[in-house]
Amino acid sequence: MPESLTDRTTCHQCQHTGTKKLSKCASCHSVTYCSQDCQREDWARHSDNCVPAMITEYEGKGRGLVASRDIKMGELIFNDTAVITMLNPNGRAYEDNRKFLMDQIGKLSEEQKAQFYSLMPHKEYANIGILEELKIFSGNSKPLGDDERIFLNLALINHSCSPNATFGKLQDLEDDNNNAESHQSPSRSLQAGLSSLFAAFSFSSPSVNPKKMKIELRAVKEILKGEEITICYLDVVDSRETRTDRKNILRDEFAFVCKCKVCLGEIRPNQDDTLKRILYLRRSLRVDAHNVRMEERMRQALQVEKILQLVQQLNVCRFEAKLDACYALARMAHLARDLELRQKALDAWKELVDNSGFEQMRLDFEEFEEFLNRWSRQFNSKRSPTGEEVNFFCLKKLNHF
């Protein structure tokens, strides 16, 4: 768990105070010490909390994380492991969810329990007669596929419509010896279909123990010392809605009125016109991916190229929206047999992957390159794609490995 924000005149180990600033931890800058002896004595405790972020209070929002030093784009802020997993909670009866949740809470350490009970419950359920623990879980869990999970450190981060960080899944290396399939690249289904062209990727890795799922939080922009670290609570599609629509979704689903810098009008320019243009282009794409002439496929690919160009201009939306736009153009250009346009999408995608440093995003990119190689003969033939190829790239979930 990140350290709490303190002044720079108190030793974190012996509580000695002085009139001048003490020495900071060189790695995280989050804690100070009066001597190397105190730092060594505190290392066993601090080593698990040595991250470039501190817990502080934000007026009107409660707890949040502030950067303790400058953080570069792509830099790892921390890794986190899910301590509670609710398997398909929307498909379970209330009593089943209650028992399942309380059983997992009972297995937490005392420190983890204290962290869990310090989280804010979902405001929408404040006056509803359900278990308090379910209110806390509902207000802080992260949906991944059909399941929802609590990451205690990630739950501390507040929302922004223009986030400076995001998180991605890590393969659980602890399970490698328990399942032969986990020695291969972790899979993530590529959710296809023109009707959901820019939908978020859905995680699907049955070889990974869901209770041990790990994520990595990385900066997707330069974050300055003293700046709040934020993520976007909305899914990829909703994060590209206009400011009014985003605020309505956040109010309805998360029960708070967004007061991030975007919604307060402090980040200029207002990008609603760009977002509306993207929405118009998306809605005008043809949903039927079969029985399409090559001229029409090329027209659609060029239209998706325009969407990518617009998405690249956004300072709102989740970072993943830009990745999805690259993926969509690469697919459409492949089916249109346009090598130059496909390479443009791959180059933009690769740049985002390299700059962000996310392991799962790199694996997704490499996986897609393997798919292209698999269909290279058909692509080089310049002939119209077969129904099987269209299904492979657009309409079916590809459970790789």
KATAGI-V800320 format. One record per residue. N is the residue number from 1. SS is DSSP state (A for helix, B for strand, O for the rest). PHI is phi in whole degrees, 0 to 359 (none if undefined). Layout:
n: {N:N}
ss: {SS:SS}
phi: {PHI:PHI}
This chain:
n: {1:2:3:4:5:6:7:8:9:10:11:12:13:14:15:16:17:18:19:20:21:22:23:24:25:26:27:28:29:30:31:32:33:34:35:36:37:38:39:40:41:42:43:44:45:46:47:48:49:50:51:52:53:54:55:56:57:58:59:60:61:62:63:64:65:66:67:68:69:70:71:72:73:74:75:76:77:78:79:80:81:82:83:84:85:86:87:88:89:90:91:92:93:94:95:96:97:98:99:100:101:102:103:104:105:106:107:108:109:110:111:112:113:114:115:116:117:118:119:120:121:122:123:124:125:126:127:128:129:130:131:132:133:134:135:136:137:138:139:140:141:142:143:144:145:146:147:148:149:150:151:152:153:154:155:156:157:158:159:160:161:162:163:164:165:166:167:168:169:170:171:172:173:174:175:176:177:178:179:180:181:182:183:184:185:186:187:188:189:190:191:192:193:194:195:196:197:198:199:200:201:202:203:204:205:206:207:208:209:210:211:212:213:214:215:216:217:218:219:220:221:222:223:224:225:226:227:228:229:230:231:232:233:234:235:236:237:238:239:240:241:242:243:244:245:246:247:248:249:250:251:252:253:254:255:256:257:258:259:260:261:262:263:264:265:266:267:268:269:270:271:272:273:274:275:276:277:278:279:280:281:282:283:284:285:286:287:288:289:290:291:292:293:294:295:296:297:298:299:300:301:302:303:304:305:306:307:308:309:310:311:312:313:314:315:316:317:318:319:320:321:322:323:324:325:326:327:328:329:330:331:332:333:334:335:336:337:338:339:340:341:342:343:344:345:346:347:348:349:350:351:352:353:354:355:356:357:358:359:360:361:362:363:364:365:366:367:368:369:370:371:372:373:374:375:376:377:378:379:380:381:382:383:384:385:386:387:388:389:390:391:392:393:394:395:396:397:398:399:400:401}
ss: {O:O:B:B:O:O:O:O:O:B:O:O:O:O:O:O:B:O:O:O:O:O:B:B:O:O:O:O:O:O:O:B:B:O:O:A:A:A:A:A:A:A:A:A:A:A:A:A:A:O:O:O:B:B:B:B:B:B:O:O:O:B:B:B:B:B:B:O:O:O:B:O:O:O:O:B:B:B:B:B:B:O:O:B:B:B:O:O:A:A:A:O:O:A:A:A:A:A:A:A:A:A:A:A:A:A:O:O:O:A:A:A:A:A:A:A:A:O:O:O:O:O:A:A:A:O:O:O:O:O:O:A:A:A:A:A:A:A:A:A:O:B:B:B:O:O:B:B:B:B:O:O:O:A:A:A:O:B:B:O:O:O:O:O:B:B:B:B:B:B:O:O:A:A:A:O:O:O:O:A:A:A:A:O:O:O:O:B:B:O:O:O:O:A:A:A:O:O:O:O:O:B:B:O:O:O:O:O:O:A:A:A:O:B:B:B:B:B:B:O:O:O:B:O:O:O:O:B:B:B:B:O:O:O:O:O:O:A:A:A:O:O:A:A:A:A:A:A:A:A:A:A:A:A:O:O:O:O:O:O:O:O:O:O:O:O:O:O:O:O:O:A:A:A:A:A:A:A:A:A:A:A:A:O:O:O:O:O:O:O:O:O:O:A:A:A:A:A:A:A:A:A:A:A:A:A:A:A:A:A:A:O:O:O:O:O:O:O:A:A:A:A:A:A:A:A:A:A:A:A:A:A:A:A:A:O:O:O:A:A:A:A:A:A:A:A:A:A:A:A:A:A:A:A:A:A:O:O:A:A:A:A:A:A:A:A:A:A:A:A:A:A:A:A:O:A:A:A:A:A:A:O:O:O:O:O:A:A:A:A:A:A:A:A:A:O:O:O:O:O:O}
phi: {none:303:290:277:295:228:283:258:244:234:289:290:266:259:66:295:245:215:270:237:293:266:283:270:299:295:278:255:64:266:228:235:222:273:201:293:299:296:295:295:294:269:298:303:280:286:302:282:247:279:229:281:210:229:277:214:261:242:302:83:236:85:288:201:246:241:289:272:203:296:236:280:301:89:285:290:267:195:260:217:241:296:263:222:231:256:281:47:298:287:258:245:286:304:295:296:296:298:295:296:292:295:297:288:298:297:269:286:289:299:294:295:298:298:295:298:287:274:285:281:288:295:297:295:260:304:254:258:280:239:305:300:297:291:296:295:299:297:278:226:282:245:284:226:70:275:262:230:225:256:249:296:282:298:293:279:270:276:274:213:285:233:290:254:211:207:233:222:283:248:292:276:292:296:268:300:277:262:211:298:295:287:282:265:301:297:263:215:299:269:287:253:109:296:291:231:304:243:294:293:296:254:285:209:219:295:281:265:296:299:288:251:301:245:232:239:258:230:284:252:214:292:244:272:305:90:274:291:271:227:233:259:284:284:286:300:293:294:291:259:284:290:302:297:294:297:297:294:295:296:293:286:265:241:61:214:268:292:235:290:297:292:289:275:79:273:254:247:278:293:259:301:296:294:297:293:294:298:298:297:294:296:291:271:287:286:281:289:272:261:54:247:292:299:298:288:298:294:297:294:299:295:292:293:299:297:298:300:299:289:298:296:274:287:254:258:86:284:303:297:298:288:297:296:294:296:299:297:293:300:296:294:293:297:292:274:62:253:295:296:291:296:293:300:295:294:296:294:297:297:297:296:297:295:288:273:80:287:294:294:293:295:296:298:296:295:297:294:299:296:298:296:297:296:252:294:297:296:295:292:289:68:281:300:294:285:300:297:292:300:300:299:267:235:247:243:281:256:273:294:58}
